[in-house]
């Protein structure tokens, strides 16, 4: 081995030009690969951080009847199955040593109704207990107009992104109740038509729940306009509404409904079957009802436990370091034991395409690295093969005096390995240094799509041991791949070459 | 005892659709310890004969035994092993490893044999002294004259204590004085190390050093003997 490495090292020094060319390729490749790993890890971590800490937690419990795990950004019109037995889920989560905090929520789509517009607009509704939501996702958005709803208040929070979208549909600029127009927050188009700008402090929405025709159109008072700290273009689609109003909008049982006492007469009405039901629809006249405004909480509903009503999902934050696989397995077992008709899925499955973003970004980098190294491998293979052929006489002589083929192959592998270790190692170190230095430059963006790529508002690539190990592994693969063909060519040189070139 | 036994050795080279016979049925026996020269004009087949004896090239037909072992049916690994352990080579153009110095070049075959480094170095130093290169042991081939390089090649050929040393026109690239000194050295090593030397030449001046001369012409051995 010592002899082999000695010859390899001295050959590198002897052919400085070629060695520098190969070294430069290896350095550049290793540098870009390490930096790329850092950028992708930063992006992936940023997305994870923003989604987990700011929007949906680590694990989401959904109805067992829910066909797709994707409950966040599903296709329009696809409703999320209701979770009707949160009462069973809650104690199971409370008993789990893996769970740090959770938030039950309603999530579905609603149609925006406006008498002056032909085409309806759409919005995602997230029905929550506002106080619990703040505890679950503290600081994920700022209220830029109006205020955060008081506990138990029926209200709607519209993200600035959604407000811009609504303006595009209806030319209506939504303001919080009692709020004033903030010109700095106006869309450019709205600012240009300030004189004719229509302002409104309430939104009429009708829940869209597949398979149900019992949804109501509800007028929601706008309590505030919010802006998410990151990924506003994605999270900004979701209007936050109190859970009881959400349930009413979607035609779900509210907590108040669940706690209501059913009278004998009502029970008799509910038990009507067949022809008896027709008597309920005897009249031909239809009376148009005005959209119901969300009721202020009555004493009865105030007394009701919100947990009694229907949800669509339960967002769960796990304790630090709990592996997802273990958490999903144990939570599903706990849900089953509790008799809940629900299942737990990881956030990236529940987030649908956004959850796949990290995988997509990693795949993109993988392809980039693959292309980069394919080029590198081709150049190195070419250079080393030329070197092998130029040294045919010397290699032939080594074979003639008794060197076996593996020795000759090993000599070339040794040369490539030394070059990889020196130049590739330097490239990896430079990449690590760059990853450490880039955050100091504080490259920031307010662009939402760039924020998605940055994983936040500041470009912050990061490298962990895994990332460095991955770079070393990739470099090793390149080394072996680059050396294979030249090794074969060199080992194929016969002792006759020593004579033939005499 | 014969160290080399060749019977009806044939070697053909395909040249497009034509087959060119280089050796057309060579019979030859070389006794242990001989200092023999194969002579003949260019293209007579002497290099081909040395290559087949040295396991560098394969015979088309016939039998070649080295130290009693038939070599014509062996695979690459086995013939490489024979080259390492039983045969030493001296090439026309010296063929040293340019990145190794004199001592490293000499000990190279021993290290291939996985001999201990210290033992290899001691043996290499002894042979470097015997070929008169003690002062140049740290020189690389590029820093040596042609004659000095060929001395290194001789030392390297002898370092493993082979049964045979094969030298293909060892003096062709040297001036006459240096060539003579190399032949003197080879003959001296033949006597000291008791190693069989077979070398080819087409230089008549070289013949006086050989104890046995074999003439080859058109791929066939001419009638022996030609006493030196």
Interface residues (C-beta under 8 A of the other chain):
Chain A: X2 X3 X6 X7 X10 X11 X13 X14 X393 X394 X396 X397 X398 X399 X400 X401 X402 X403 X404 X405 X407 X494 X495 X496 X498 X499 X501 X502
Chain B: X47 X51 X54 X55 X56 X57 X76 X77 X80 X81 X83 X84 X85 X88 X89 X91 X92 X93 X95 X96 X97 X98 X99 X100 X104 X108 X109 X111 X112 X113 X117 X156 X160 X168
